[in-house]
Amino acid sequence: MKLDVVVPTYNRSQLLRRTISSLLLAPIPAGLDVTIFIVDNDSKDDTEKVVREIQSQAVRPLAYIKETNQGASHARNAGISNGHGDIIGFIDDDEEIDQNWYNVVAREFADQATQFIGGVYLPNWAVPAPPWLPPGYHGVIGVTPARVRSPYGETFPGIVVSGNAVIRRSVFDLIGPYATKLGRTGKGLLANEDLEFHRRLLNACLHGMYVPDLIIYHHIPADRLTRKYYRRHALWGGISDGVSDREVKAAVRHILGIPRYKIGRALRGMASLPRHRFFTREAGQAFADELASWELLGFIYGKYFIRIERYYGKQS
């Protein structure tokens, strides 16, 4: 069995050293051949120099790819097209894999019925987590709560996320690559490329598993642990949802084109703010209630006002 591991990277050469080190040092079980693909998404730092330096000493196959089209989806697609593995793993440049990661991959894909798997994101805090972290917003900093092993589907409360996913190459032949009009670039934080891809996986009736021992450790820097950072991501998360709703309307009740639950959550959040301010000390919940309004504003902008071309150019 051949595994390609694709790592998109942009201006994170020092964190990338740790990512590559974890990929080079984790044990690989017999019968699994691994090639690591570092996809430089037009970095302006010394990323290429760092990769070439490691490459010259690496005891495992390590390839460097340059992808000048900005966006993680472009980078992941470049890794897919440059490799030849039967299965393709994806992690990000601010992550480290668990020592058992390769073993879990080999175990899961020994079952020919398994088409894709996703796993857990555990935090690697650069500084202690502040007390005001809002419940329900783990994804803002790339942390996921552990759940029991389960097949992905309509009843599972999550999606396969490309920062810790392994997918058979045949899946991309069937449903196509990652959507390049979504995903973060240097100009904006549009997201939902994973959600769009996950919907295609389910629509194709492909079998995937959430695997709780497929673990990565995600570096959480201090500059992500600010209220400003959360507000910005809540706004852009809403914008991303609005853009997605243009093309595939969510299967929920809408009011004036906006999901009713988003309106209700924002209104309840605003109504609760005086109570939090004067009568409670629930800092995390108070902040979560505020973020619901940022998400609603973002959704309205994404649904009705944003021009996608501004961030990604004209789409073919």
Summary of the structure (lengths in Angstrom):
residues: 316
radius of gyration: 19.9
end to end distance: 35.1
largest distance: 61.7
contacts: 1021
relative contact order: 0.14
helix: 42%
strand: 20%
